[in-house]
Amino acid sequence: MSILVAGATGTVGQHVTELLLQRGISVRALTRNPERAKGRLPEGVKIAAGDLMKPETLDEALQGIEAMFLITSSDEPDADLNTDPQVIALAKAAGVKRVVVLVGYEEGPVEEALRASGMQWTLIKPAEFMANVLADWRQTIREEGFVREFYGQALSARIHEGDIAAVASEALLEDGHHEQSYSLTGPEALTRREAVLAIAAAIGKDIAFIELTEDEAKQQWRDQGYDEASVEFFVQMAKNPPEAGYTVLPTVEQVLGRPARSLAEWAAEHKQAFLT
Ligand SMILES: NC(=O)c1ccc[n+]([C@@H]2O[C@H](COP(=O)([O-])OP(=O)(O)OC[C@H]3O[C@@H](n4cnc5c(N)ncnc54)[C@H](OP(=O)(O)O)[C@@H]3O)[C@@H](O)[C@H]2O)c1
């Protein structure tokens, strides 16, 4: 069986790729940059050049593929992959039978396309990734022993990206997940302060939580290069997070038969990233 993994060089896709390889599946990784991808993908993965924003580049990548893992937004700013309905149509025409799609909280055109496609499909809707902690907090934890954050009481049921990938792999390989929309969270909703405490305990290092005012937080994000729309989004996500972002759900355990991993477990796995 051959599975095409979009985002295979990214946070979730790397885990999907590893889990499929462990189960003896032939993995084809879709990437915009095959040269760069070579160094990031495990042995045995076949690399297929293609760009989801340019569906005409995908013909070769889709040949001989039974199932596909798809993402719906790019890591480029404001580049939602609204070409996904075209990608679904191309996949169907190429004979792909099953699609598992990583989506955001809100339904979009890809969901409609899947429902109309007659293919087997599963939607994966994760809460905030635990891995975001690396981008947001790692540097100051490592270099200065603190986290500077806005709105310390903001709640999030962060999920381990390996758990997102495990659910996606299950849906790619096993029956019984067709026409399911899986909202996924970690096992607990923690405030930002609590999350920092959990990381500190897991890595064995004191980490101070410095609470920023709204103006200080906005300036910090601007200094990091974010545009005003992103800055406003971050403020709203802190002050009025969507309920789905902090409401703990049992879905991971229901699908995998084991509990979702905690932030403490995630931090212990990534201990070295915060210490060296
Ligand atoms: N971070 C969160 O808290 C969160 C929460 C919910 C949902 N999500 C969504 O989860 C998805 C996956 O995120 P991630 O963190 O695993 O990815 P990531 O680490 O940001 O990496 C992006 C991946 O997408 C691929 N990609 C981007 N644009 C592409 C394009 N036009 N054509 C083909 N491939 C493209 C990249 O491949 P190449 O660079 O090799 O081409 C890379 O593998 C994203 O859509 C994100 O919006 C994130």
PDBQT file of the ligand as one rigid body, heavy atoms in Angstrom, charges set to zero:
ROOT
HETATM    1  N1  LIG A 301       0.117  24.717  15.182  1.00  0.00    +0.000 N 
HETATM    2  C1  LIG A 301      -1.124  24.548  15.633  1.00  0.00    +0.000 C 
HETATM    3  O1  LIG A 301      -1.398  24.773  16.819  1.00  0.00    +0.000 OA
HETATM    4  C2  LIG A 301      -2.204  24.071  14.684  1.00  0.00    +0.000 A 
HETATM    5  C3  LIG A 301      -3.467  23.767  15.207  1.00  0.00    +0.000 A 
HETATM    6  C4  LIG A 301      -4.448  23.262  14.316  1.00  0.00    +0.000 A 
HETATM    7  C5  LIG A 301      -4.141  23.069  12.972  1.00  0.00    +0.000 A 
HETATM    8  N2  LIG A 301      -2.896  23.399  12.489  1.00  0.00    +0.000 N 
HETATM    9  C6  LIG A 301      -2.610  23.158  11.052  1.00  0.00    +0.000 C 
HETATM   10  O2  LIG A 301      -1.863  21.959  10.929  1.00  0.00    +0.000 OA
HETATM   11  C7  LIG A 301      -1.253  21.906   9.634  1.00  0.00    +0.000 C 
HETATM   12  C8  LIG A 301       0.094  21.231   9.671  1.00  0.00    +0.000 C 
HETATM   13  O3  LIG A 301       0.895  21.958  10.510  1.00  0.00    +0.000 OA
HETATM   14  P1  LIG A 301       2.355  21.489  10.868  1.00  0.00    +0.000 P 
HETATM   15  O4  LIG A 301       2.733  22.321  12.070  1.00  0.00    +0.000 OA
HETATM   16  O5  LIG A 301       2.439  20.011  10.954  1.00  0.00    +0.000 OA
HETATM   17  O6  LIG A 301       3.169  21.954   9.592  1.00  0.00    +0.000 OA
HETATM   18  P2  LIG A 301       4.477  22.855   9.588  1.00  0.00    +0.000 P 
HETATM   19  O7  LIG A 301       5.460  22.297  10.559  1.00  0.00    +0.000 OA
HETATM   20  O8  LIG A 301       4.074  24.282   9.683  1.00  0.00    +0.000 OA
HETATM   21  O9  LIG A 301       5.036  22.574   8.136  1.00  0.00    +0.000 OA
HETATM   22  C9  LIG A 301       4.300  22.878   7.006  1.00  0.00    +0.000 C 
HETATM   23  C10 LIG A 301       4.258  21.658   6.124  1.00  0.00    +0.000 C 
HETATM   24  O10 LIG A 301       3.349  21.906   5.065  1.00  0.00    +0.000 OA
HETATM   25  C11 LIG A 301       3.979  21.678   3.835  1.00  0.00    +0.000 C 
HETATM   26  N3  LIG A 301       3.429  22.656   2.897  1.00  0.00    +0.000 N 
HETATM   27  C12 LIG A 301       3.164  23.943   3.138  1.00  0.00    +0.000 A 
HETATM   28  N4  LIG A 301       2.668  24.550   2.048  1.00  0.00    +0.000 NA
HETATM   29  C13 LIG A 301       2.633  23.598   1.077  1.00  0.00    +0.000 A 
HETATM   30  C14 LIG A 301       2.239  23.595  -0.281  1.00  0.00    +0.000 A 
HETATM   31  N5  LIG A 301       1.783  24.711  -0.872  1.00  0.00    +0.000 N 
HETATM   32  N6  LIG A 301       2.329  22.458  -0.985  1.00  0.00    +0.000 NA
HETATM   33  C15 LIG A 301       2.819  21.304  -0.402  1.00  0.00    +0.000 A 
HETATM   34  N7  LIG A 301       3.198  21.251   0.886  1.00  0.00    +0.000 NA
HETATM   35  C16 LIG A 301       3.121  22.386   1.617  1.00  0.00    +0.000 A 
HETATM   36  C17 LIG A 301       5.455  21.873   4.071  1.00  0.00    +0.000 C 
HETATM   37  O11 LIG A 301       6.171  21.080   3.158  1.00  0.00    +0.000 OA
HETATM   38  P3  LIG A 301       7.489  21.590   2.322  1.00  0.00    +0.000 P 
HETATM   39  O12 LIG A 301       8.023  22.806   3.022  1.00  0.00    +0.000 OA
HETATM   40  O13 LIG A 301       8.425  20.407   2.379  1.00  0.00    +0.000 OA
HETATM   41  O14 LIG A 301       6.970  21.849   0.953  1.00  0.00    +0.000 OA
HETATM   42  C18 LIG A 301       5.601  21.361   5.513  1.00  0.00    +0.000 C 
HETATM   43  O15 LIG A 301       5.787  19.967   5.516  1.00  0.00    +0.000 OA
HETATM   44  C19 LIG A 301      -1.204  23.330   9.140  1.00  0.00    +0.000 C 
HETATM   45  O16 LIG A 301      -2.104  23.375   8.067  1.00  0.00    +0.000 OA
HETATM   46  C20 LIG A 301      -1.714  24.145  10.331  1.00  0.00    +0.000 C 
HETATM   47  O17 LIG A 301      -2.442  25.272   9.936  1.00  0.00    +0.000 OA
HETATM   48  C21 LIG A 301      -1.925  23.858  13.325  1.00  0.00    +0.000 A 
ENDROOT
TORSDOF 0
